[in-house]
């Protein structure tokens, strides 16, 4: 949406992508934006702040699925790894980002400070 700007084509593309990825919270945001109608030039906050860029590939994938609301078991199934591997990866993510919970990952992604 940021690259093409808000509009019907951008929203359709975003909705299609979010539906395919099962990113329901993001899909709801697109639906709300479409229902709200055209907005003024309001830049969207970054979905992945600089803090998440320092993670390894697997750590970013696990963090992204946490942001979608997936459980450890769901993450393991989608990435074809064990639940223990998901838990260990999340532990590394927490340590690298200086956070303590899944909620803090979502807060970072939303650009809000973790308590």
N, C-alpha and C positions, 0 to 999 in steps of 0.2 A: 504494500500500500504506500510505503514511503517513497519508493522509486517512481511509481507512476502517478502518485497523488490520488486522493480520494475520488472515486467515481465508479460508475457501474462496472466497468471492465475490471478494475482493480479489486473491487469487492467480490465479484464473481470468482476471480482467480484465487483470492485469499480463502473464500469459503470452500472452494473445491479442494484446495491444499489441506485446509484444516479438517475437512470431512475425511479425506483420505488418510490423514495421520491420526484421526480420532482425537484431535485437540479440541475437545468440546468447550472449555472456557474461552478459547480464542474464537471459536466459531460463534459463540454467543456475543462476543464483542463485535464481530462483523455484522451480525444480525441487528444488534442495537444501533450500530453506526448507520446501517441502511435505513432503519426505521426512523432515525433522527433526521435524516435528510442531509443535504449538503452543509458542511461545516466551514467555518472560516479557516484560514491558514493557521492551524494549530499543530505544531510538530508533535508526532507521537514519541513517547519515551522509548528508549532503546530496549529491546527484549532481552539482550544479552550485554549487561554492563561489562566494563573492563575487567572486573574481578573474575568473571567466568572465563575470560579469554586465556587465563593462565593455567587452565585445567588440561589434562591429557584428553585425548580423543574419547576414550571409554568413559572417563569421568564426566565429560560434557554430555555424552549421550545419556548417561544415567541421570544427570542433573536435569536434562531436558525432559525426560520422562517423569521425573518427580514433579516438575513444573506443570505437567499435564494432569497430575493427580494420580498417577499409576502407583500401585502397591509394589513392594519388593518382588512379590511373586509374578506380577504382571510384567515388570521390567525384565526379570530373568527370562520369562517366556518370549518376550519380544526380541531380546538381544541374544537369545540362545546361550545363556550362561546360567550358573547356579545361583540360588538365592544367597548363598554364603558369599559368592563373588560380588553380588550387588551390595550386600552389607559392608564388605571390606572396602569396596569402591566408595560408598557413601561416607565411610569413616575417613578416608583420605580426602574426599571433597570437603567435609566439615573442617578437618585440620588445616587444609590449604587455605580455605576461605575465612577461617577463624569464627566459625558458627557452630551451632549445637543441634540444629534440627532441620527437618524438611521444610518447615514453614519459613525458616531463615533463607533457604535457597530461593523460594518463591519471592520473598521480600527483595532479595538482591536482584532478581530478574525484573521485578517491577520497579526497580530504582529506588526502593525505600530502604532506610537503614535498619539493620537488625538491632534489637534491644541489647 
